[in-house]
Amino acid sequence: MTPFHLAIPVANLEVCRQFYKEVLGCQEGRSDANWVDLNFFGHQLVIHQKAGMVINKNPVSNAVDGHQVPVPHFGVVLDWNDWITLSNTLQEKNIKFVIQPYIRFKGEVGEQATMFFYDPENNALEFKAFKNIDQLFAK
């Protein structure tokens, strides 16, 4: 699979740079005074400073499995063990989860681990892993 590229606006480039590097462990690539390329788990995430940007304090959500899932959101599908490691790391760093790490469809087709949280600019992130990656699109 080839990496995706996603560019998002941020009001505070340094706060977001620190979050993605220190909290999520992303490595920094090229940068400029107004943007930073990050290795987002093998994909290219670019944070762009946007002067005057207002952070959305009232995000939109959609009911899914008894949870209010933030929309829009982005993230990656990790290996099961990598997801567990990241989940533990985030809990140790006292990340405030929108949806705590949990297992969906336990014992069923498409069994998956998922968690949701926000970056400092209220961009919603989801990290998930499938017990069997071959069931990524299974019904």
Disulfide bonds with the S-S distance in Angstrom:
none
